[in-house]
Amino acid sequence: MTKELHGALIKIGIIDNKAREILSALDVFFSKQDYLGAWQMLYKQVLRPSIPFEEHQRLFELVYVNSGLEPAPCWVPTENEKRAS
């Protein structure tokens, strides 16, 4: 999966060194099976509206591929958002 994630990050314009940093951070989440945290980090720190939806979807699928979550959440509320609802 790391190779596919790296390729997807490069495709959206992330330079190689930065992509490797992101992968290292994602590995910490994956080692804890924290797929929600991994996705939250990507959508808050990496993905932008200017990136085509298909690339968001590809990264989403790669993050959750081994999670067993059905359906996998695409939005994870922050603690502040939880308290406000």
BELNOR-V773676 format. One line per field, one symbol per residue. psi: psi as a letter, one per 40 degrees, with the letter a starting at -180 (. if undefined). A space follows every 50 residues. Layout:
BEGIN
psi=???
END
This chain:
BEGIN
psi=dddddddddddeehiddddddddddddddddefgddddddddddediide hidddddddddddededehhihhehhiiddddde.
END
